Amino acid sequence: MGFEDLEVFHHPLLQRVIAGIRRLRGEADTKERRPITRDLLLHILTQFDKTSLEGATLHTSFCLAFTTFLRVGEFTWSQAESEDSDFGRWHITRRSITLHSHHMELSLPSSKTDPFRRGITLSIAAANNDAYPIRSLRNLFTRFPVSGSSPLFNPGKAFTR
């Protein structure tokens, strides 16, 4: 039984109240939301300075999320979470990434689509453009080296939504 089946929503008095609110306030604004396409991503990526920690982190996180279809909660975290001794069991760390010459592997320790926390390994092929994360990850790891148990993005500082 859905809301449309309830009689109260079809009561004439409620319908008049809703019509009055719409007259006074107008219809709700709806923002157009375009999908992030590869071309749009490539345009966004040009805005980041890959020589700074912040720019390299954002560049890499955008590429990795786009290429692997990650949800925001799979690669962001709070300061309190980083202080948990089980951080690596629930979040992506530097150790979660394995770079090879023609592909990379990302080990997700947990995911919304993995309710039993078994983990999954994603393989991502290399490609010769800025939208693929391998080159960006190499840049991040080379310029800003940290231990393998550190969070993948922004070690020492929360990387929140």
WOFENQUI-V786518 format. One record per residue. NEAR is the number of other ideal C-beta (glycine too) atoms within 12 Angstrom. Layout:
((NEAR) (NEAR))
This chain:
((6) (6) (9) (9) (9) (11) (11) (12) (15) (13) (12) (12) (12) (15) (14) (12) (14) (17) (14) (12) (14) (13) (11) (10) (11) (9) (11) (8) (7) (7) (6) (6) (7) (10) (10) (19) (12) (19) (16) (17) (28) (21) (16) (21) (32) (16) (16) (26) (16) (27) (15) (16) (24) (21) (23) (31) (36) (25) (36) (44) (36) (34) (39) (36) (33) (29) (32) (34) (18) (30) (17) (17) (21) (32) (37) (26) (33) (19) (17) (10) (22) (27) (13) (15) (10) (15) (27) (26) (20) (27) (36) (43) (29) (28) (23) (36) (34) (20) (26) (16) (10) (14) (21) (31) (24) (36) (29) (32) (26) (26) (27) (15) (17) (18) (8) (9) (16) (14) (22) (22) (20) (27) (19) (31) (17) (22) (19) (10) (18) (27) (31) (30) (40) (33) (27) (39) (37) (24) (27) (37) (28) (16) (21) (28) (15) (22) (15) (18) (19) (27) (38) (42) (42) (31) (27) (17) (19) (20) (31) (18) (13))
